[in-house]
Amino acid sequence: EVRLVESGGGLVQPGGSLRLSCAASGFTFSDFAMSWVRQAPGKGLEWVSTINPYLTAAYYADSVRGRFTISRDNAKNTLYLQLNSLKTEDTAMYYCKRDSGNYRGQGTQVTVSS
C-alpha cells in the first residue's frame, strides 16, 4: 500500500522559514518523480515543485522559485521542501504526491501570519 505522510508545517511569521518532510512507503521511492502541491483556503490545487528520481532536475512554480527548495533522500524514502522568505500568500495545506498514479498524503498546514 502506497503511503505518504507529510510533517513540518506550522505557524510562521512573514519572512520566516519551514522545512516540510514527506515519508514514503509501500513503493520503490527511488523509481518515481515526486512533487509538492498546495491548496489555499477557497482555492484549487496548485503545483509547487517536482524533483526527478535521480536528483538531477528540479522544477518550481514561478510563485516559489528562488524561495523554496525541493530535495529528496532516496536512502531514507523521504521528500523535503525547504520554504524560505515565506509570504502570507504561501498559507495553504501542502501535500506531497507521487507523480505516477493518484497518490497524495493527508497534508501539512502552513500558515504565514504576523
WOJO-V604674 format. One line per field, one symbol per residue. phi: phi as a letter, one per 20 degrees, with the letter a starting at -180 (. if undefined). psi: psi as a letter, one per 30 degrees, with the letter a starting at -180 (. if undefined). burial: b if it has 24 or more other ideal C-beta (glycine too) atoms within 12 Angstrom, else e. Layout:
phi = ???
psi = ???
burial = ???
This chain:
phi = .fcccebofrebfgnecbceccedbnbegfecfccdcbcegmcefcfdaccefemebcccfgfcgnddcebbcffdlcdcbeddlfdgfefaedcebefdnedbfencedcdbe
psi = kkkkjllflakllkfalljkljkklgljeffkkllklljlkgllkkkelkklfggfkkkkkeffkfekkklljffghkkljkjlhkleffklkkklkkfjlikkaflkkkkjk.
burial = eeebbbbbbeebeeeeebbbbbbbeeeebeebbbbbbbeeeeeeebbbbbbebeeeebebbeebeebbbbbbeeeebbbbbbbeebbeebbbbbbbbbbeeebbbebbbbbbee
